[in-house]
Amino acid sequence: MKTATIKWNDFFANEPKPVISKKAETILKVAFVGLTTFVMFTDVTFAASSIDTAADAIYRKLLNIGKWVIIIKGGIDTIQKAVQEDLQSAKKNFLGYLLVYVLLWALPWGLKQVDLLFADMGA
């Protein structure tokens, strides 16, 4: 087997050949814009409400699992740092895990507030 070497600049000097033609690219762009417009102006509230209900149930289960993971992992890490007499690092560890836990609770609340804001605007 023979190996050929090529300079870096020579390798990137050639422009890549297009995968699809300009005509096909234009057709895909028009189809994408049409589909996007259709979805934007179609009433999808029924589907969104059923998805929100299912997603909320899944989120609650994941939050419960995440809570225990944070408590166990955060407790072990914080205790290890305290045993090593690195109290500053133990405090940072504890506050970091506490922040992650608070964010897990605050994220859905924040998203619901944004949803209510847009609902109030008539969007």
N, C-alpha and C positions, 0 to 999 in steps of 0.2 A: 504494500500500500504506500502511495506517495502522498506526502503532506505538502501543501502549498501554503506559503505565508503571504499575507497581504498587509500593507501598512494601515494603520488606524484611519488616517485621513482618506485613503483610497476606499476603504470599506464604506465610510459614511458619505462619500462624495456622490455616489449614485443615488438618485431619488427612487424610492420604492414604487413599484408598479401598483396602480390602484386595484383594489380587490373587485370593485364593482364599477360599472360605467357611470358617466355623469348623468345619463338619462335615468338609470335605475336609482341613483342617489337622489335625484330630484323627485322621483315618484315616491320614494320612501319618506322624504321630508314632508311632502304634501299629505301623505297618508298619516304621518305622525301628528301633524298640526290638526288635521281633520278629526282624528281620534281624540286628541287632547281637548279640542273644542266640544266634541260630543259629550265627553265625560264631565267637563266643567258645567255644562248646562243641563245635564240630566239629573233628575231627582234621585238621590241615592241615600236618603235619610233612613229608609227601612233597613237597608243592608248595614249601614253604619251603626244603627242602634243594636242590632243583633251581634255584630262584631264587637262592639264596646262591652256588651254584657259578658260574652265569652272571654274577652281579653281581661276584663276585670277579675273574673274568677281565677284565671291562670296567674294573673299578677299577684293576687292574694296568696296563692299557694307558694309562688316563688319568693314572696316577701317573708313568709313564715320560715321557709328553708334558709333564706339569706340571713334572717335575723339570728338563727342559731349558729350558722357558720361564723357570722361576725362576732357573736358572743364568745364562742369557743376559741376561735383563732385569735381574736383580740385579747381575750383573757390570758391565753397561753403566752402570747408575745409580750404583753404588758408585765406579767408575772416574771418572765425570764429576764426582762430588762431591770426590773426592780431587784431581783435576786443578785444580778450582776452589779448592783449598787449604782446604776446609771439612771437616776431618778428623772433627769431632764428628758432623756430618751423615752422613758416609760410614760411620762406625761404626754409627750408628742404622739406616741403610739396610741394611747388611750383616746386622745382627742381626734386622731385620724380615723380610728374605727368608729367613734361616735359620729363624726361628720359623715362618713359613708352611710351609716344607719339612718341619719336624719335625711340625707338626700334620697334614700330609697323611699321614705315616706313622703317627701316633699314633691318629688317629680310628678306623680299622677295628679296631685292637687294643683300644681302649677299648670299642667297641661289642661286641666278642666277649667281653670281660670281663663286661659287663652281662648279656649273653645267658647266659654260664656261671653267673652269680649267680642268675638266675631259674630256670635249669635245675636248679641244686642245691636250690632251694627247692621244687621240684616243680610249678612253674607251667607 
